[in-house]
Amino acid sequence: MLTLSQYGVTLKRVTEHDIEEIRYWRNQPFIRNTMQFRKHITKKMQQEWFQSINNKYNYYFIIQYKDKNIGIINVRDVNLKEMYGEGGIFIWDKSYWDTFVPSFATFILLDFIFNILNISTKSFIRILKTNKKAIAYNQTIGYVEVPYQENKQHRVYVLTREDYNRKTKKLKRAAQLLSKDFEPMRISGEVSPINIQEINNLLTEQQSKLNVKNSSPNSN
């Protein structure tokens, strides 16, 4: 299982074990009414959804904070040739809506995609045009609305890697201070066919370094 941790937040890649919890919250009106797809999601539909995204081109993560699942964040439809993907997030625990935790989760995933794996130069998101809070938040980290969408309810926004790194430099420093976590991102997991090769290479390299460290005479 691929896991990313920083700023006191952990992103744990979704497994089949998680999908009923996700379905429960995704069906809640306060979540469903912000989405493009607003019909009730059945168990069968959820299982079909999971089978469609459980592959190397889609990365959905449970957001964990203080050992509690509070939401989900994702990058989907990763296009390695054109170097872009589509992002999304929803927080089902309302007590974290007006906190820094969603931002921390966003920084973790975007840094992983943009700056650690270097597999993307752009991120796209879709936001309901009346969701002013989400629009303002995403503009803070550099997303800009794509032109000519006046008649669309859900509008596409794009973020370039350059704008993200420029806009969030001070924000990520603040995240370190607030969380008191000054360490680099911790990445763990196992090599898997549902990972792109860049992730498997990273995990293999990390394991090799750990093996060397553990075999060193000074490791004890």
N, CA, C and O of each residue as an XYZ file, in Angstrom:
880
protein
N       0.836     -1.194      0.000
C       0.000      0.000      0.000
C       0.876      1.251      0.000
O       1.764      1.389      0.841
N       0.631      2.148     -0.926
C       1.402      3.379     -1.019
C       0.907      4.370      0.034
O      -0.289      4.641      0.141
N       1.860      4.906      0.813
C       1.530      5.842      1.881
C       2.473      7.033      1.827
O       3.683      6.869      1.674
N       1.914      8.235      1.953
C       2.684      9.474      1.961
C       2.378     10.215      3.259
O       1.213     10.375      3.623
N       3.420     10.668      3.960
C       3.207     11.332      5.248
C       4.053     12.587      5.359
O       5.236     12.579      5.020
N       3.449     13.658      5.832
C       4.147     14.921      6.090
C       3.179     15.848      6.823
O       1.962     15.687      6.724
N       3.722     16.815      7.557
C       2.910     17.823      8.255
C       1.885     17.208      9.201
O       0.846     17.812      9.464
N       2.166     16.022      9.711
C       1.227     15.369     10.607
C       0.051     14.707      9.917
O      -0.854     14.201     10.581
N       0.051     14.703      8.582
C      -1.029     14.128      7.783
C      -0.491     12.922      7.022
O       0.646     12.931      6.549
N      -1.313     11.889      6.909
C      -0.943     10.699      6.141
C      -1.955     10.479      5.034
O      -3.163     10.532      5.262
N      -1.455     10.231      3.834
C      -2.286      9.841      2.713
C      -2.062      8.357      2.471
O      -0.944      7.931      2.182
N      -3.114      7.578      2.586
C      -3.047      6.122      2.442
C      -3.857      5.716      1.216
O      -5.057      5.977      1.132
N      -3.186      5.081      0.277
C      -3.879      4.738     -0.964
C      -5.089      3.850     -0.681
O      -5.029      2.914      0.117
N      -6.177      4.171     -1.355
C      -7.438      3.463     -1.136
C      -7.325      1.999     -1.541
O      -6.796      1.670     -2.602
N      -7.830      1.134     -0.680
C      -7.956     -0.288     -0.982
C      -9.437     -0.661     -0.961
O     -10.284      0.158     -0.605
N      -9.740     -1.890     -1.341
C     -11.125     -2.331     -1.345
C     -11.745     -2.251      0.050
O     -12.955     -2.070      0.190
N     -10.917     -2.384      1.064
C     -11.397     -2.301      2.445
C     -12.009     -0.929      2.762
O     -12.850     -0.816      3.653
N     -11.588      0.110      2.033
C     -12.017      1.484      2.333
C     -13.289      1.910      1.614
O     -13.889      2.923      1.975
N     -13.709      1.161      0.611
C     -14.673      1.744     -0.321
C     -16.075      1.927      0.271
O     -16.814      2.805     -0.174
N     -16.452      1.122      1.255
C     -17.774      1.327      1.851
C     -17.804      2.584      2.715
O     -18.815      3.286      2.749
N     -16.720      2.872      3.405
C     -16.659      4.128      4.163
C     -16.730      5.314      3.209
O     -17.441      6.284      3.471
N     -15.994      5.238      2.103
C     -16.024      6.317      1.110
C     -17.431      6.474      0.546
O     -17.919      7.594      0.393
N     -18.081      5.359      0.236
C     -19.431      5.408     -0.330
C     -20.413      6.061      0.641
O     -21.256      6.861      0.235
N     -20.299      5.718      1.926
C     -21.193      6.308      2.926
C     -21.098      7.833      2.901
O     -22.114      8.526      2.855
N     -19.886      8.336      2.933
C     -19.717      9.786      2.983
C     -20.006     10.441      1.637
O     -20.553     11.543      1.582
N     -19.639      9.767      0.557
C     -19.902     10.326     -0.783
C     -21.396     10.480     -1.027
O     -21.799     11.351     -1.798
N     -22.227      9.660     -0.395
C     -23.678      9.741     -0.556
C     -24.333     10.785      0.329
O     -25.520     11.072      0.170
N     -23.579     11.358      1.261
C     -24.172     12.383      2.124
C     -24.481     13.635      1.301
O     -23.655     14.049      0.488
N     -25.648     14.242      1.495
C     -26.038     15.391      0.666
C     -25.015     16.519      0.658
O     -24.816     17.157     -0.376
N     -24.363     16.780      1.787
C     -23.431     17.905      1.828
C     -22.176     17.646      0.992
O     -21.457     18.587      0.653
N     -21.909     16.400      0.661
C     -20.833     16.064     -0.275
C     -21.404     15.907     -1.678
O     -20.900     16.497     -2.634
N     -22.457     15.108     -1.792
C     -23.024     14.766     -3.104
C     -23.439     16.006     -3.893
O     -23.280     16.048     -5.113
N     -23.967     17.014     -3.203
C     -24.488     18.185     -3.897
C     -23.414     19.094     -4.480
O     -23.735     20.041     -5.198
N     -22.152     18.826     -4.185
C     -21.060     19.597     -4.797
C     -20.453     18.864     -5.990
O     -19.571     19.401     -6.660
N     -20.915     17.648     -6.260
C     -20.307     16.798     -7.278
C     -21.079     16.857     -8.600
O     -22.255     17.217     -8.635
N     -20.383     16.494     -9.686
C     -21.061     16.391    -10.971
C     -22.052     15.231    -10.977
O     -23.169     15.368    -11.477
N     -21.648     14.093    -10.424
C     -22.532     12.929    -10.333
C     -23.232     12.967     -8.981
O     -22.584     12.884     -7.938
N     -24.566     13.093     -9.004
C     -25.290     13.314     -7.756
C     -26.277     12.216     -7.415
O     -27.023     12.347     -6.445
N     -26.303     11.137     -8.186
C     -27.204     10.040     -7.870
C     -26.665      9.247     -6.685
O     -25.472      9.275     -6.385
N     -27.573      8.542     -6.023
C     -27.169      7.673     -4.915
C     -26.268      6.565     -5.453
O     -26.578      5.948     -6.472
N     -25.164      6.317     -4.773
C     -24.200      5.304     -5.197
C     -24.470      4.007     -4.443
O     -24.421      3.969     -3.213
N     -24.752      2.954     -5.187
C     -25.024      1.649     -4.586
C     -23.719      0.893     -4.338
O     -22.654      1.297     -4.805
N     -23.820     -0.208     -3.596
C     -22.646     -1.042     -3.363
C     -22.049     -1.543     -4.671
O     -20.830     -1.562     -4.847
N     -22.921     -1.946     -5.580
C     -22.441     -2.445     -6.868
C     -21.733     -1.349     -7.645
O     -20.679     -1.587     -8.235
N     -22.297     -0.164     -7.650
C     -21.669      0.963     -8.346
C     -20.314      1.294     -7.735
O     -19.360      1.596     -8.452
N     -20.233      1.235     -6.410
C     -18.979      1.542     -5.736
C     -17.911      0.506     -6.066
O     -16.747      0.850     -6.273
N     -18.307     -0.759     -6.114
C     -17.370     -1.816     -6.460
C     -16.875     -1.637     -7.894
O     -15.689     -1.820     -8.172
N     -17.769     -1.284     -8.790
C     -17.376     -1.044    -10.182
C     -16.450      0.156    -10.293
O     -15.493      0.152    -11.067
N     -16.751      1.189     -9.502
C     -15.863      2.362     -9.481
C     -14.464      1.970     -9.030
O     -13.475      2.361     -9.649
N     -14.380      1.197     -7.949
C     -13.069      0.812     -7.442
C     -12.297     -0.003     -8.478
O     -11.101      0.215     -8.668
N     -12.958     -0.925     -9.140
C     -12.277     -1.716    -10.162
C     -11.771     -0.841    -11.298
O     -10.756     -1.154    -11.921
N     -12.471      0.254    -11.571
C     -12.063      1.135    -12.666
C     -10.889      2.039    -12.307
O     -10.172      2.506    -13.192
N     -10.687      2.289    -10.999
C      -9.614      3.225    -10.607
C      -8.432      2.530     -9.922
O      -7.428      3.175     -9.621
N      -8.544      1.248     -9.681
C      -7.476      0.539     -8.976
C      -6.396      0.111     -9.975
O      -6.204     -1.075    -10.244
N      -5.703      1.111    -10.510
C      -4.686      0.865    -11.526
C      -3.622      1.949    -11.473
O      -3.709      2.878    -10.670
N      -2.628      1.827    -12.323
C      -1.460      2.707    -12.223
C      -1.693      4.120    -12.750
O      -0.804      4.966    -12.661
N      -2.874      4.383    -13.297
C      -3.151      5.722    -13.808
C      -4.078      6.527    -12.903
O      -4.437      7.658    -13.229
N      -4.468      5.947    -11.767
C      -5.365      6.629    -10.829
C      -4.877      6.405     -9.400
O      -4.581      5.279     -9.002
N      -4.798      7.508     -8.627
C      -4.276      7.434     -7.259
C      -5.249      8.153     -6.315
O      -5.293      9.382     -6.249
N      -6.014      7.349     -5.598
C      -6.966      7.861     -4.604
C      -6.428      7.520     -3.219
O      -6.028      6.386     -2.955
N      -6.424      8.517     -2.344
C      -5.865      8.357     -1.011
C      -6.878      8.755      0.053
O      -7.552      9.777     -0.071
N      -6.979      7.942      1.097
C      -7.661      8.350      2.319
C      -6.768      9.359      3.046
O      -5.566      9.139      3.194
N      -7.364     10.461      3.496
C      -6.630     11.448      4.291
C      -6.799     11.079      5.759
O      -7.919     11.005      6.265
N      -5.687     10.851      6.434
C      -5.711     10.506      7.850
C      -5.036     11.608      8.663
O      -3.956     12.086      8.319
N      -5.695     11.995      9.740
C      -5.128     12.989     10.649
C      -5.442     12.568     12.078
O      -6.598     12.328     12.425
N      -4.428     12.482     12.881
C      -4.556     12.009     14.262
C      -5.245     10.643     14.296
O      -6.144     10.395     15.100
N      -4.794      9.771     13.399
C      -5.289      8.383     13.309
C      -6.770      8.294     12.969
O      -7.424      7.306     13.303
N      -7.297      9.304     12.316
C      -8.711      9.325     11.949
C      -8.854      9.606     10.460
O      -8.185     10.491      9.926
N      -9.723      8.855      9.789
C     -10.008      9.111      8.380
C     -10.937     10.314      8.272
O     -12.021     10.323      8.855
N     -10.508     11.331      7.524
C     -11.304     12.562      7.466
C     -11.731     12.944      6.056
O     -12.537     13.860      5.890
N     -11.214     12.269      5.040
C     -11.574     12.636      3.679
C     -10.802     11.835      2.665
O     -10.165     10.834      2.994
N     -10.863     12.280      1.435
C     -10.196     11.597      0.332
C      -9.623     12.633     -0.625
O     -10.216     13.691     -0.837
N      -8.468     12.323     -1.198
C      -7.820     13.192     -2.176
C      -7.293     12.312     -3.287
O      -6.928     11.159     -3.059
N      -7.254     12.862     -4.501
C      -6.848     12.015     -5.612
C      -6.183     12.786     -6.742
O      -6.354     13.997     -6.886
N      -5.427     12.054     -7.530
C      -5.059     12.468     -8.885
C      -5.454     11.307     -9.779
O      -5.073     10.163     -9.533
N      -6.215     11.607    -10.810
C      -6.733     10.547    -11.667
C      -6.373     10.807    -13.131
O      -5.962     11.904    -13.508
N      -6.542      9.771    -13.929
C      -6.281      9.865    -15.371
C      -4.903     10.463    -15.648
O      -4.760     11.391    -16.444
N      -3.909      9.917    -14.983
C      -2.539     10.397    -15.160
C      -2.091     10.134    -16.592
O      -2.141      9.002    -17.074
N      -1.657     11.184    -17.256
C      -1.176     11.085    -18.631
C       0.329     11.334    -18.622
O       0.780     12.477    -18.548
N       1.094     10.258    -18.698
C       2.538     10.376    -18.592
C       3.157     11.044    -19.821
O       4.194     11.698    -19.715
N       2.535     10.882    -20.966
C       3.071     11.479    -22.186
C       2.897     12.993    -22.184
O       3.833     13.736    -22.479
N       1.686     13.443    -21.848
C       1.410     14.883    -21.831
C       1.712     15.517    -20.477
O       1.681     16.741    -20.348
N       2.005     14.696    -19.465
C       2.421     15.135    -18.138
C       1.352     15.983    -17.432
O       1.595     17.128    -17.049
N       0.162     15.387    -17.272
C      -0.878     16.056    -16.491
C      -1.779     15.004    -15.855
O      -1.744     13.829    -16.218
N      -2.574     15.448    -14.911
C      -3.570     14.612    -14.270
C      -4.676     15.502    -13.734
O      -4.539     16.725    -13.708
N      -5.782     14.886    -13.304
C      -6.903     15.645    -12.746
C      -7.018     15.371    -11.256
O      -7.072     14.215    -10.835
N      -7.056     16.418    -10.466
C      -7.095     16.278     -9.024
C      -8.488     16.435     -8.451
O      -9.409     16.896     -9.126
N      -8.626     16.044     -7.198
C      -9.888     16.211     -6.497
C      -9.700     15.951     -5.012
O      -8.786     15.236     -4.603
N     -10.569     16.536     -4.221
C     -10.513     16.339     -2.764
C     -11.900     16.567     -2.184
O     -12.625     17.454     -2.635
N     -12.271     15.778     -1.194
C     -13.406     16.169     -0.353
C     -13.132     15.713      1.076
O     -12.610     14.626      1.325
N     -13.502     16.578      1.983
C     -13.322     16.337      3.415
C     -14.694     16.074      4.006
O     -15.565     16.943      3.968
N     -14.896     14.870      4.558
C     -16.204     14.554      5.123
C     -16.329     14.917      6.593
O     -17.437     15.051      7.112
N     -15.202     15.076      7.258
C     -15.252     15.487      8.663
C     -15.315     17.012      8.724
O     -14.312     17.690      8.500
N     -16.486     17.538      9.025
C     -16.693     18.987      8.966
C     -15.827     19.755      9.945
O     -15.578     20.945      9.750
N     -15.363     19.092     10.998
C     -14.537     19.790     11.982
C     -13.191     20.210     11.400
O     -12.468     20.995     12.014
N     -12.848     19.689     10.214
C     -11.576     20.057      9.585
C     -11.745     20.947      8.360
O     -10.768     21.253      7.675
N     -12.972     21.363      8.081
C     -13.199     22.176      6.894
C     -12.434     23.498      6.925
O     -11.860     23.906      5.915
N     -12.425     24.148      8.044
C     -11.781     25.471      8.133
C     -10.453     25.397      8.882
O     -10.101     26.294      9.648
N      -9.734     24.319      8.644
C      -8.415     24.149      9.244
C      -7.365     24.051      8.140
O      -7.673     24.108      6.949
N      -6.123     23.904      8.575
C      -5.033     23.782      7.611
C      -4.880     22.361      7.062
O      -4.120     22.144      6.118
N      -5.583     21.409      7.636
C      -5.360     20.003      7.270
C      -5.620     19.726      5.787
O      -4.800     19.050      5.166
N      -6.719     20.209      5.178
C      -6.888     19.982      3.740
C      -5.742     20.542      2.908
O      -5.340     19.937      1.913
N      -5.217     21.694      3.312
C      -4.070     22.265      2.600
C      -2.849     21.367      2.722
O      -2.128     21.153      1.746
N      -2.617     20.843      3.917
C      -1.473     19.950      4.113
C      -1.586     18.739      3.189
O      -0.605     18.333      2.566
N      -2.782     18.165      3.105
C      -2.988     16.997      2.238
C      -2.724     17.360      0.778
O      -2.113     16.587      0.040
N      -3.185     18.531      0.372
C      -2.977     18.989     -1.004
C      -1.495     19.173     -1.310
O      -1.018     18.756     -2.365
N      -0.767     19.801     -0.383
C       0.669     19.997     -0.588
C       1.388     18.660     -0.752
O       2.262     18.520     -1.608
N       1.019     17.682      0.069
C       1.671     16.374      0.011
C       1.492     15.753     -1.375
O       2.465     15.325     -1.995
N       0.253     15.705     -1.858
C       0.009     15.029     -3.127
C       0.620     15.786     -4.300
O       1.221     15.173     -5.182
N       0.476     17.117     -4.325
C       1.038     17.876     -5.431
C       2.565     17.844     -5.430
O       3.181     17.761     -6.493
N       3.178     17.908     -4.255
C       4.637     17.792     -4.203
C       5.096     16.421     -4.690
O       6.110     16.308     -5.379
N       4.353     15.393     -4.332
C       4.700     14.041     -4.768
C       4.659     13.939     -6.291
O       5.575     13.390     -6.903
N       3.606     14.463     -6.899
C       3.432     14.374     -8.343
C       4.375     15.313     -9.092
O       5.050     14.912    -10.040
N       4.408     16.576     -8.648
C       5.181     17.591     -9.351
C       6.692     17.486     -9.112
O       7.484     17.531    -10.054
N       7.075     17.348     -7.850
C       8.467     17.577     -7.469
C       9.268     16.338     -7.091
O      10.497     16.352     -7.162
N       8.591     15.274     -6.692
C       9.318     14.050     -6.334
C       9.348     13.093     -7.521
O      10.413     12.624     -7.923
N       8.179     12.807     -8.074
C       8.135     11.920     -9.242
C       8.464     12.646    -10.538
O       8.980     12.043    -11.480
N       8.165     13.944    -10.587
C       8.376     14.736    -11.804
C       7.655     14.129    -13.010
O       8.219     14.047    -14.101
N       6.421     13.711    -12.807
C       5.664     13.098    -13.896
C       4.590     14.029    -14.445
O       3.880     13.671    -15.385
N       4.467     15.211    -13.871
C       3.396     16.111    -14.288
C       3.873     17.555    -14.275
O       4.652     17.966    -13.415
N       3.388     18.310    -15.246
C       3.651     19.748    -15.273
C       2.365     20.549    -15.086
O       2.405     21.769    -14.929
N       1.211     19.851    -15.105
C      -0.075     20.523    -14.934
C      -1.033     19.643    -14.141
O      -1.001     18.416    -14.226
N      -1.877     20.305    -13.374
C      -2.966     19.622    -12.664
C      -4.268     20.333    -12.997
O      -4.343     21.561    -12.973
N      -5.292     19.545    -13.307
C      -6.613     20.091    -13.577
C      -7.572     19.690    -12.461
O      -7.458     18.600    -11.899
N      -8.509     20.568    -12.144
C      -9.571     20.250    -11.193
C     -10.885     20.795    -11.730
O     -10.894     21.661    -12.605
N     -12.000     20.284    -11.202
C     -13.327     20.783    -11.554
C     -14.025     21.235    -10.274
O     -14.048     20.511     -9.279
N     -14.594     22.440    -10.311
C     -15.239     22.999     -9.123
C     -16.603     23.538     -9.497
O     -16.750     24.232    -10.503
N     -17.603     23.218     -8.686
C     -18.938     23.781     -8.857
C     -18.851     25.299     -8.765
O     -18.232     25.833     -7.844
N     -19.460     25.987     -9.706
C     -19.269     27.439     -9.811
C     -19.774     28.199     -8.586
O     -19.353     29.331     -8.343
N     -20.674     27.586     -7.812
C     -21.181     28.255     -6.611
C     -20.373     27.914     -5.357
O     -20.652     28.439     -4.279
N     -19.392     27.053     -5.491
C     -18.577     26.660     -4.341
C     -17.447     27.672     -4.163
O     -16.291     27.393     -4.478
N     -17.798     28.838     -3.658
C     -16.853     29.958     -3.574
C     -15.656     29.650     -2.672
O     -14.534     30.083     -2.937
N     -15.916     28.895     -1.602
C     -14.828     28.573     -0.688
C     -13.767     27.717     -1.374
O     -12.571     27.963     -1.217
N     -14.203     26.710     -2.135
C     -13.261     25.845     -2.845
C     -12.515     26.619     -3.925
O     -11.322     26.406     -4.137
N     -13.218     27.515     -4.605
C     -12.570     28.317     -5.646
C     -11.478     29.185     -5.040
O     -10.359     29.231     -5.552
N     -11.803     29.876     -3.946
C     -10.830     30.759     -3.301
C      -9.624     29.977     -2.800
O      -8.485     30.417     -2.949
N      -9.878     28.818     -2.206
C      -8.782     27.994     -1.689
C      -7.841     27.570     -2.806
O      -6.623     27.683     -2.669
N      -8.395     27.085     -3.904
C      -7.547     26.588     -4.982
C      -6.819     27.719     -5.713
O      -5.717     27.516     -6.222
N      -7.419     28.889     -5.768
C      -6.725     30.032     -6.350
C      -5.520     30.437     -5.505
O      -4.524     30.936     -6.028
N      -5.620     30.220     -4.201
C      -4.505     30.549     -3.300
C      -3.259     29.758     -3.650
O      -2.146     30.266     -3.516
N      -3.431     28.515     -4.099
C      -2.249     27.696     -4.415
C      -1.894     27.733     -5.888
O      -0.987     27.026     -6.327
N      -2.615     28.570     -6.673
C      -2.178     28.809     -8.041
C      -3.103     28.355     -9.154
O      -2.805     28.595    -10.324
N      -4.224     27.702     -8.831
C      -5.149     27.280     -9.885
C      -5.818     28.502    -10.517
O      -6.188     29.447     -9.820
N      -5.969     28.474    -11.840
C      -6.668     29.547    -12.559
C      -7.751     28.930    -13.432
O      -7.581     27.833    -13.964
N      -8.861     29.637    -13.573
C      -9.980     29.125    -14.346
C      -9.646     29.111    -15.835
O      -9.112     30.082    -16.371
N      -9.962     28.016    -16.487
C      -9.799     27.920    -17.936
C     -10.875     28.790    -18.594
O     -12.023     28.774    -18.150
N     -10.534     29.546    -19.640
C     -11.515     30.462    -20.252
C     -12.688     29.747    -20.930
O     -12.649     28.545    -21.192
N     -13.728     30.533    -21.202
C     -14.889     30.129    -22.009
C     -15.694     28.997    -21.367
O     -15.988     27.989    -22.008
N     -16.044     29.182    -20.088
C     -16.851     28.179    -19.401
C     -18.078     28.798    -18.739
O     -18.608     28.259    -17.768
N     -18.521     29.926    -19.268
C     -19.599     30.674    -18.620
C     -20.875     29.858    -18.437
O     -21.620     30.099    -17.486
N     -21.141     28.919    -19.302
C     -22.390     28.155    -19.241
C     -22.248     26.827    -18.511
O     -23.185     26.028    -18.497
N     -21.106     26.583    -17.911
C     -20.869     25.303    -17.231
C     -21.068     25.444    -15.729
O     -20.656     26.433    -15.123
N     -21.711     24.431    -15.135
C     -21.897     24.417    -13.686
C     -20.594     24.059    -12.969
O     -20.232     24.699    -11.982
N     -19.895     23.046    -13.462
C     -18.599     22.660    -12.919
C     -17.518     23.161    -13.879
O     -17.475     22.774    -15.047
N     -16.665     24.013    -13.370
C     -15.676     24.661    -14.227
C     -14.282     24.107    -13.975
O     -13.920     23.749    -12.854
N     -13.523     24.051    -15.043
C     -12.173     23.485    -14.988
C     -11.174     24.576    -14.634
O     -11.218     25.685    -15.165
N     -10.268     24.227    -13.716
C      -9.159     25.091    -13.338
C      -7.861     24.341    -13.594
O      -7.807     23.115    -13.495
N      -6.815     25.094    -13.925
C      -5.529     24.466    -14.218
C      -4.445     25.087    -13.342
O      -4.466     26.282    -13.046
N      -3.508     24.252    -12.943
C      -2.367     24.674    -12.122
C      -1.101     24.160    -12.783
O      -0.999     22.966    -13.068
N      -0.137     25.033    -13.033
C       1.150     24.594    -13.555
C       2.106     24.327    -12.397
O       1.958     24.884    -11.309
N       3.073     23.477    -12.648
C       4.059     23.175    -11.612
C       4.792     24.442    -11.177
O       5.048     24.640     -9.990
N       5.128     25.297    -12.141
C       5.855     26.529    -11.817
C       5.027     27.434    -10.915
O       5.545     27.970     -9.936
N       3.756     27.609    -11.231
C       2.895     28.461    -10.400
C       2.702     27.854     -9.012
O       2.696     28.567     -8.009
N       2.544     26.538     -8.965
C       2.386     25.874     -7.667
C       3.603     26.117     -6.782
O       3.460     26.519     -5.627
N       4.787     25.878     -7.308
C       5.999     26.044     -6.500
C       6.208     27.492     -6.079
O       6.708     27.758     -4.986
N       5.829     28.418     -6.937
C       5.987     29.836     -6.594
C       4.961     30.261     -5.545
O       5.300     30.964     -4.592
N       3.723     29.842     -5.716
C       2.642     30.281     -4.834
C       2.720     29.643     -3.445
O       2.287     30.250     -2.465
N       3.261     28.438     -3.349
C       3.178     27.691     -2.083
C       4.478     27.668     -1.285
O       4.535     27.034     -0.231
N       5.502     28.329     -1.752
C       6.778     28.293     -1.037
C       6.618     28.741      0.411
O       7.068     28.053      1.326
N       5.981     29.889      0.623
C       5.773     30.401      1.981
C       4.709     29.586      2.709
O       4.800     29.379      3.919
N       3.702     29.126      1.973
C       2.637     28.338      2.597
C       3.173     27.032      3.166
O       2.762     26.609      4.246
N       4.085     26.394      2.444
C       4.651     25.126      2.926
C       5.593     25.365      4.102
O       5.713     24.514      4.983
N       6.249     26.494      4.122
C       7.058     26.844      5.292
C       6.154     27.022      6.506
O       6.489     26.583      7.606
N       5.003     27.672      6.302
C       4.042     27.829      7.390
C       3.508     26.467      7.834
O       3.274     26.252      9.023
N       3.314     25.551      6.888
C       2.839     24.204      7.224
C       3.842     23.492      8.123
O       3.447     22.792      9.056
N       5.119     23.659      7.856
C       6.149     23.071      8.711
C       6.081     23.646     10.122
O       6.160     22.909     11.105
N       5.937     24.949     10.214
C       5.908     25.600     11.525
C       4.667     25.195     12.313
O       4.748     24.919     13.510
N       3.525     25.160     11.642
C       2.278     24.812     12.320
C       2.254     23.357     12.779
O       1.763     23.043     13.863
N       2.791     22.479     11.941
C       2.763     21.049     12.268
C       3.978     20.611     13.073
O       4.007     19.513     13.629
N       4.997     21.499     13.130
C       6.273     21.172     13.769
C       6.917     19.936     13.123
O       7.616     19.163     13.778
N       6.665     19.781     11.851
C       7.232     18.680     11.073
C       8.119     19.287      9.989
O       7.628     19.811      8.989
N       9.423     19.209     10.201
C      10.385     19.804      9.280
C      11.089     18.738      8.433
O      12.041     19.038      7.711
N      10.618     17.507      8.526
C      11.248     16.413      7.800
C      10.711     16.332      6.371
O       9.597     16.780      6.098
N      11.506     15.758      5.458
C      10.992     15.528      4.103
C       9.824     14.546      4.138
O       9.603     13.860      5.136
N       9.093     14.491      3.053
C       7.967     13.574      2.956
C       8.425     12.135      3.167
O       9.438     11.713      2.610
N       7.674     11.383      3.975
C       7.944      9.957      4.165
C       7.068      9.164      3.205
O       5.847      9.317      3.180
N       7.712      8.324      2.424
C       7.027      7.543      1.401
C       7.286      6.074      1.669
O       8.433      5.657      1.831
N       6.223      5.295      1.715
C       6.397      3.865      1.956
C       5.415      3.083      1.091
O       4.429      3.624      0.590
N       5.708      1.812      0.932
C       4.838      0.959      0.129
C       5.626     -0.170     -0.493
O       6.827     -0.313     -0.262
N       4.942     -0.960     -1.275
C       5.558     -2.098     -1.938
C       5.447     -1.935     -3.448
O       4.485     -1.362     -3.960
N       6.445     -2.446     -4.142
C       6.393     -2.463     -5.601
C       5.135     -3.208     -6.035
O       4.827     -4.280     -5.513
N       4.410     -2.629     -6.998
C       3.112     -3.194     -7.367
C       2.799     -2.907     -8.828
O       3.227     -1.884     -9.362
N       2.059     -3.794     -9.478
C       1.651     -3.533    -10.860
C       0.651     -2.390    -10.987
O       0.414     -1.902    -12.093
N       0.063     -1.955     -9.879
C      -0.865     -0.823     -9.951
C      -0.161      0.505     -9.683
O      -0.816      1.533     -9.511
N       1.167      0.483     -9.648
C       1.968      1.703     -9.575
C       2.619      1.963    -10.925
O       2.972      1.019    -11.632
N       2.780      3.220    -11.290
C       3.603      3.527    -12.446
C       5.052      3.189    -12.115
O       5.418      3.072    -10.945
N       5.868      3.033    -13.141
C       7.244      2.591    -12.926
C       8.030      3.570    -12.078
O       8.900      3.164    -11.307
N       7.735      4.860    -12.211
C       8.459      5.867    -11.421
C       8.260      5.652     -9.923
O       9.192      5.843     -9.141
N       7.076      5.263     -9.527
C       6.823      4.988     -8.107
C       7.544      3.718     -7.680
O       8.178      3.686     -6.626
N       7.450      2.681     -8.486
C       8.138      1.434     -8.147
C       9.651      1.632     -8.060
O      10.309      1.045     -7.201
N      10.195      2.454     -8.946
C      11.635      2.739     -8.892
C      11.995      3.442     -7.591
O      13.008      3.132     -6.964
N      11.155      4.392     -7.193
C      11.396      5.130     -5.949
C      11.341      4.197     -4.746
O      12.201      4.267     -3.867
N      10.349      3.334     -4.700
C      10.213      2.405     -3.581
C      11.370      1.406     -3.548
O      11.848      1.047     -2.472
N      11.814      0.964     -4.702
C      12.944      0.036     -4.778
C      14.219      0.708     -4.287
O      15.006      0.110     -3.554
N      14.413      1.954     -4.698
C      15.592      2.703     -4.264
C      15.588      2.911     -2.751
O      16.620      2.776     -2.094
N      14.437      3.235     -2.217
C      14.335      3.425     -0.767
C      14.643      2.136     -0.021
O      15.340      2.151      0.994
N      14.124      1.020     -0.523
C      14.362     -0.254      0.140
C      15.828     -0.640      0.074
O      16.365     -1.199      1.031
N      16.482     -0.349     -1.042
C      17.916     -0.642     -1.181
C      18.737      0.158     -0.180
O      19.673     -0.367      0.422
N      18.386      1.434     -0.002
C      19.103      2.270      0.963
C      18.892      1.757      2.380
O      19.814      1.757      3.196
N      17.656      1.318      2.666
C      17.365      0.792      3.995
C      18.136     -0.490      4.250
O      18.635     -0.704      5.355
N      18.239     -1.345      3.241
C      18.985     -2.592      3.388
C      20.468     -2.332      3.646
O      21.097     -3.005      4.463
N      21.012     -1.348      2.936
C      22.418     -0.991      3.127
C      22.641     -0.456      4.531
O      23.617     -0.805      5.194
N      21.720      0.401      4.978
C      21.827      0.976      6.323
C      21.768     -0.122      7.388
O      22.550     -0.118      8.339
N      20.837     -1.058      7.217
C      20.657     -2.117      8.203
C      21.815     -3.094      8.231
O      22.071     -3.736      9.250
N      22.518     -3.208      7.109
C      23.654     -4.147      7.049
C      24.969     -3.501      7.445
O      25.993     -4.177      7.539
N      24.946     -2.183      7.681
C      26.165     -1.493      8.073
C      26.581     -1.892      9.478
O      25.729     -2.071     10.348
N      27.911     -2.037      9.717
C      28.397     -2.387     11.075
C      27.993     -1.371     12.131
O      27.905     -1.698     13.314
N      27.745     -0.129     11.699
C      27.399      0.913     12.666
C      25.894      1.050     12.876
O      25.446      1.898     13.648
N      25.111      0.211     12.186
C      23.653      0.354     12.282
C      23.121     -0.079     13.637
O      22.010      0.297     14.012
N      23.904     -0.869     14.383
C      23.482     -1.292     15.707
C      24.125     -0.427     16.781
O      23.884     -0.638     17.970
